[in-house]
Amino acid sequence: MPADCRMADVGELHTQLKSALGGSQIVLDGTTVDRVDTAALQLLVVFQHEARKRERQVQWAGVSAPLYDAASQLGLAEALALPAKKPA
C-alpha cells in the first residue's frame, strides 16, 4: 500500500486490489502507510467483503500506526481484520 493512501491514490489502489482478488493468497502490507482517509478505508472494507465472497483470505504483513489508528477511530479495525496494535 502507498505511504499516502488518500482519495487521490484510491484509483490506483483499487486497480491493485482488484487484481489481487485473482490470486490464491492475498497479503497486504500497510507498514508504510503514513496518511489514510475514509475513502481508502471504505475501499479496503469493500475489498475484504469481496475477498470473503470469493472465499479468499486476506492477511496483513503489517500495519502502520496511522492506518491502525484511523481504522480504529472509525470502528473498522475488526472489519479489516487488522492485527492487534503492538505497544510502542
MOMORA-V666978 format. One line per field, one symbol per residue. burial: I if it has 24 or more other C-alpha atoms within 12 Angstrom, else O. A space follows every 50 residues. Layout:
burial: ???
This chain:
burial: IIOOIIOOOIOOIIOOIOOIIOOOOIIIOIIOIOIIIIOIIIIIIOIIOO IOOOOOIIOIOIIIIIIIIIIOOOOIIOOIIIIOOOOO
